[in-house]
Amino acid sequence: MALIEAKTKYGIVRGVRGNNRGFTVFRGIPYAKPPVGELRFAPPQELDPWDGVKLCSEFGNMSVQMREVYGHYRREFFPEPKEMGEDCLTLHMWTPAEEPGEHLPVFLWIHGGGYSWGYSYEQEFDGEAMCKRGCILVSIGYRCNAFGFLAHPELTKRNGRSGNMGMEDQVLALRWVYENIAAFGGDPENITVHGQSAGAMSTRTLLTSPRCQGMIRHVILQSGGGINDWSEFRTMEEQEQIGVELLARAGLSFEQTMLAPAEELYKLLYSTMSIVMEQRGGGLGFHPCLDGYNLIEAPSKSILEGRINCDAIMCGTVEGDSGLIHFTAENDEEARLKNRASAFSSQNALGDWNARHGSATIYTYFFDHSLPGDELGSWHSCELWYMFGTMARCWRPWTGYDYVLSDAMVDYWCNFARSGNPNGDTVPAWTAYTSETPETMCFSDGSFGMKNLNLEPYAEEYRPYFQKSGRAFF
C-alpha cells in the first residue's frame, strides 16, 4: 500500500488514495508563499513551516489567464473551467512508494501554453500510468503571462531583477522537489525535468540555468526546440522597455498595476501586449529574459557551448508542430513535405550537433500518427494523451493500436526516467542518435520504429536553420 503521509522540511502533508491502493495523490502542495499583495511580480518566497498535518486533497488554483481556450483545444483539454487566482504556486504528486527513501525515479512536469495559459492538472495530465511503472510524477504550477514575466524598471528596483518570476517559480519548485522528494519515496539524484511546448522551452531554461546545477539528471523536450530558441531571449533591459511601453499603452501607472484586480489586469495587459509585439514585428511578449541571475545567456548558446545540467536528453516533435513555423511552397504536396521536414529538423539538428560535439546521450522521436475522430491529423500537443496514458478521459474513438502505442510511449518515457535510456524488455529497440546511426523513433500510423528522417525531402535544406544559436522563426 502506498504511503499516505510525508514529512517535508516545512511540515507533514497527507494525500489521498488514487484509483487503486497502489499509489497516492498529493494535490495542491504549496511550494512557495502565495505571490499576492506586495509579492505580486516578486520572486517566489520560501514557505514558513506549519504545525500539524496539511491535507492535500484538492488541486490548487491555476494561474490567472483567459478562461476560454479557443479552437479545438477547448474540447480536447479544457472542457470545464477551473478555479484560478494569483495564489497558484502549488504542485501535485502521484507516488507508488510504500515508504520514504525508496529511490524511485522522478518526473517533474512543466505544462505548456505559450507562457500565457495552461495549468498543471489539465485533464490529459495524470501520474497513474507512471506509478504503475515505478515512477513518481510531480506536476508544477507557475505564474503565467504578465504575472510571471512582466519586466519593468520599478520591479527591478524593488527586487533586484524582473521579467523571470515564472521561471523562478519553476526553479523553486525544482528545488522543493530535490529537497523533499525522498520523503515521498523518490530519488533526488534522479530527477527528469520534462515539458511540452512552452513547458519544453521552460525545460531548456532550467537545463541551462546556473541556478539548477546538480538538480537535474535527464530532460525530455517535447515540441519545444533543440538547439534553436523558438522565441527571442532579450536582455532584461530590453524586456523592461517592453514593460514600460505595455503599461503606457494600457494607460496604467506602475502603482495601479500593483493594485488592480488580477483578472481585470490580466485581460488588459494581455490584449495590449498583442499590440505592442505586433508593432515590434511579432514574437512572445511574456517570455523569460537574460537577467544575469536566472539566465546568463540564451539557452541555444549554452547548448552549443556544452553548458547543460544533465547527462541524457530525449527530444522530439509532432508533425503538426509545423504550424509554429511557416515555409513557402508552390503546391499542397510541396507544402506538406516542407512543413513535415520543418517539424522534425529541430531535434535532428540537436542530434547532429550532439553527435559531433556533445557529451549527453540523446534520443530523438517524431510523432506523426493521425488521431482518430476528426481530420486534424497529428496536431501540436496531441501526443500528450499517449505519453501520459490518459486516453480514457478523451472523447476520441480510440483503436487498439492507439492503446498499444500509448503503452509503448509510457514505457519508453519511464525507462528513460529510470536510466537515461528508453529501452526495455517490453518495447522495440530505440537507438541513440549518433553520426553512425542518425535515426529517430517514429510513432506513426499503424506502427512505430526507427527511421532516418534526414533522407526525407527538404530535410537537408531545413536542418541548417536549426543548427545555429538564435531564434528559430524566420
N, C-alpha and C positions, 0 to 999 in steps of 0.2 A: 504494500500500500504506500502510495506516495506521501511524503511529508506534508503536513498541513500548516505548520508554523515555521518561521525562520527568524533568527536573531540577526538583524543588521546592525551597523555601527551606530544607528540612530534610535533603534528600538525594535520591538518584536512586531512582525506582521503576520496576519493569518489570511490564508487564501480559501478557496472553495474547491470542492471536488470537480473534476472535469466530467466529460460524458461517461467516463468509467473511473474506477478507483485506481487506475494505473497512472494517473497524472493529476496535478493540482494546478489551478489557475489563480494567479495573484493579479487582480485588476486594480489599476489606479494607485500603484505605489508612488508616493511623491519622491522625487529625487532632488528637488530644489524648493526653495521658498516660492510661494506664488508671486509672479512678477507683476504686481498690481500697485496702484498708487505711485509712490516715489520710485518704485522699482520698474515701472514701465520703461522699456527701452534700455534698462540697465543690465549688466552682466548677471547671469543667474547666481543666486546666493545659496550657499550650503545650508542644509536643513539644521534646525535645532533638534536635539534629542527629545523623545517623548517617553512618558511613563505608560505602563500597561501594554495592551495588545491592540494594534491598529487593524481593524477588519478591512481587507482589500477585496471586496466582492463586486464592486461596480467600476466600470470604465470611467476614466476621468474626462474632463471637457476636451473637445477638440479646439485647436487654436481658432481665434476669430477669423472668419473668412466668408466667402459667399455661400449662402445656404443652398442655392440652386446650381447644380453642375449640369452644363448643357451638353447636347449631343447624346450619343449612345451610352456614355459613361454613367449618366444618371440612372438608367435602367440597370446597367451592368453591376456597378459597385455601390451606388448611393441611393437605394430605393426608399429610404426614410431619413428624415432629418435627425441629427444628434445634438445633444447639448453642447454649446460652445461658450468659451469665455477666456479671459486672459489667464486665469488660473488653470494652466494646461500642461504644466511640467510634471507629467506622470509617466510611468512605464508599466507595461503589462508583461507577465511572465507565465510561461507554460513549462512545468518541470515534471519529469517522471521519477526524480530522485526519491529514495526512501529515507535518506538521512544526509546530513551535511557531509561535505568532503568526498563525494563520490568521483569527482574529477570528470564530470561529463562535459562533452564539447558544447560550446555556447554560440548561438546565433544572436547577433544584435542587429535588428531590422530597422531601417530608416525609410519611411514612406516617401513617395514622390508627390508631385503636384506643382511643379514649376516654382518651388519655394513660396507659393502663394496659397495653396489649399491642400486638401488631403488630411488624413489623420491616421493614428496608429492602430486603430481597430476596425478599419474598413472590413466589410463582410468577407472579402476574399482572403484576409489575413487570419491565420489561426495556427497554433502550435501543436495540435493533436497528432498530426501525421509525423512530425519531427520527434515528438515524445515517444511514439511507438518505435522509433529507431534509435532511441537512447540519447537524444539531443535535447537541449534546452533552447527555447525561443524567447527572446526579450524584444518587445516592440516599443519604441520610444516616441513620445510626443515632443514637439518643439514648436517654438513661435515661428509662424509663417508671415509672409508679406511684410508690411511696414513694422509690425510688432517685433519681428525677428531681424529685419535687415535695413531699417532706416538708419542712415548716417547723417549727421548734422554737426556743425561746429559746437553748438551748445551741448550736445550729448558728449562729444569728445572732451569738452571742458569739464563736464561732470564726472565722467567715467574713465578718462584717460584714453579712450578709444570708442569708436562707434561703427555700426554697419554690420557687425558679425554676431549679434546676440543669438540668433537662431543657431548658428554654428557653435557658439559657446554652450548653448543648451545641449547640443549633441555631444560635445566634449565632456561636459559634466556628467551626462547620462552614461557615457562610456566609462568614466572614472568610477561612478557609482557601481556599475556592474563589475568592474575589475576589483573593487574593494569589498564587495558584498556577495558576489555570486557563489562563493564557496559554501555559504550558509544555506543555499538552495540546491546544493549538490553539484555545482558547476566548477569548471576548471578555469581560474582567472588567467592561466597561461595559455589557454586555447580558445580565444575569442575570435570568431569570424564576423566581421562587420560586413553587412550587405545591404543593398538598397536598389531601387529601380527608378529610372528617370531622374528627377531631382534628388531622389534618395541615393542613387548611384553617384550623381555629381557630388552629393554630400560625402559619400564614402570616399571619393577621391580627395576631398579636402582633409578628411581625417587621416587618410593614407599618407598624406604629405605634410601634415602639420607637426611642427616640433613639439607641440603640447601632447601628442598622442604616442610618443615613442615608448616602446616597451609594453603597450597595452593591446596591440592587435597582432594576431598570428596569421590570419588569412583574410582576404577580401573577395567579395563577389560583386561585380559591376554589371548590372542589368540595364541595358539601354541608357547608359549614362556617360559614354565616352571611353576612349582608350588612352592614347597619348594626348590628342587634342582636347582642349577645353570646349565644351559645347556652347558656352556663353562666355562673355568677356569678364576677366578679373581686373577690375580697376583698382587704382590706389585708393586708400581711404580718403585722401584729399579730393580726388575726383568724385567719389561717391558722396562726400559731404556736399559738394556743389550741386549734385543732382538733388540731394535732400533740401537744400536751400531753395532751389527752383521749384521743387514739388510743393513745399509749404506756401511759397509765394503765389503760385498758380491756384492753389486750393483756397487762398485767402485766409490762411491760418498763421497766427504767431506761434512761436515755439511754446509759450505758456499755454495757449489754447490746445495745442497738440497733446500736452501732458495731461490736460484736464477733461478733454472731450469724451463723451460716452464711447466705449470701444467699438461697437458695431457701426455707429454713425461715422466715426473716424476712419474705420477701415474702408467703408464704401466710398467716402470722399477721396481718400488718398489712392485707393486702387484705380479708380476711374481717372484721376488726374495723372497718375504715373503713366498710364497708357498714352496720354497726350505728350507728356514730357519725352518718353522714349521714342515715340513716333517721330518727333521733330529732331531727335538725335540720330535717327537712322535705324532704329529698331534695337532688339536685344531685351534682356530681362533687366528691369529696373531694380527689383528687390532681389539681391544676389550677394553672396559673400564678396568681400573685398580684401585687398592686401593691407592689413593694418599693422604689420610688423610684429605682431604678437601671436595671433592665431594662424596667420598665413604670412610668410616672409616673401613668397614668390608664387607665381601661378603654378597649379599642380602639374601642368604639362611640362614646365621647366624642371620641376623636381623629379618627375618620372624620367625624363630624358637624361638627367644627370645622376640617376640612381639613388636619389634620396627618398626612400619609401620605407614605411613602417610595417612591412610584412614579408613573409617568405614564400607565399603562394597566392596566385591570382586566378580567379575564374572570371572571364569577361565575355559578354555576348550581347546580341541584339535580336530584334524581331523584324521580320520582313517589312511590317508596317511602320517601322521607325523611319523609313524613307520619307514619311510625311513631315519630318522635322527638318529635312534638307530638300533643296529644290535644284534639280538639274534640268536644263532644256533638252528637248528631244524633237525629232522630226515626225514621229508617229507613235501610236499607242504601244506597239511592241518594243520599240526602242526605249520609250519612257519606262516601261515595266522593267526592262533589263538594267537600265541605268539606275533606277531607284533601288532595285534589288542590290546591285553592286554597292551603291552608296550606303546601304544599311549594314552590310557585313564588312565593309572595308575598315570600319573603326577598330574592331577587335583584331582583325588580321594585321593591321598596321602595328598595333601594340605587340602582337605575337612576333612579327618580323623583327621589330626593334629588340625585343627581349631575347630573341634567339641569337642576335649578334652581340648585344651589349649588356643585357640584364642579368641579374642574379636570382630573381624569383622564378619559380616554376609557374608556367601559365597554361591554362586550358581554355580554349575558346569554344563558343557554341553559337548556333544560328537557329532561331525558331521560325519556321515558315509553314507550319501546319495551319490550315484554314479551319476555324472553329465552326461547328455545325449550328444551324438555326437561323442564319442570315447570310448576306453576301459580303460581309465586311472582311472576310479572309483572316489573315493573321495581323491584327492591329496592335498598335503600341499599347503595352500593358497586358495583353491577353494571356501571356504565359503565367501570370500570377495565379490563376485558377489551378494550373497544373503543378507548379513547384511548391505550393502550399497544400496541395491535396484537398482542396475545399470545393470541388465541383458540385457536390450535393447541394450547395447553397445557391446554385445558379439556375436560371430558368432554361438554359440551353438543353436540347435533346442529345445528350452525350452518347457516343457509341462505345462499344467495348474497347476499341483502340484508344479512345481518349483516356479511359481509365488505366490502360496498360502504360500509355505514355506518361501519365501523371505519376504512377507508382515508380516508374524508372527515374523521372526527374527528381522526385523527393529522395530516392535512394542516392542518386548522384550528388545532390546538394549535401545530404547528411554525411556521406562518405568523405566529401571534401572538407566539411567542417571538422570531421574527426581527425583527418591526417594530412590535409592539403592535397589529397589525391581523390578524384571522384570514383575511382574504380572499386569494384567489389564483386562478390560471387553472384549477385542477383541481376547484374546488368552487363550489356556488351561492353567491350573494352573502349576506353576513351583515352587516346594518346595525347600527351602534352604537345603543344605547338612548338616545333623546332625547325631549324633550317632543313634538316633531312626529311622531316615529316610535317610539313606545314598544313596540317589537316584540322578540320573543325567538326565538332559533333553537331550534326544537323537533325533537329527534331522536325520531321517533315510529315506530309500526308502519307499514311499507311505504313511508314517505317521510320526508324531513326538509326543513324550510324555516322561513321567518319567520311568526310569528303574534303577534297582540296578545292575550296571555293576560289582560290586565286586563278584557277583555269577558266572561270566563267567569263562571259563577255563583260567588258568595261572594268573588270577588277583591277587590271594593271593601270588603267587610266585614272581611277579614283583613289587608289591606295595612297599615292603621294600627298593628297590633300590631308590625310590623317597621320602622316609620318613626321610632322613638324610641330614645334611648340606654337601655340596660338589658338585662335578661335576657329571652330570647325564650320561655322556658317559662311557661305560665300555666294 
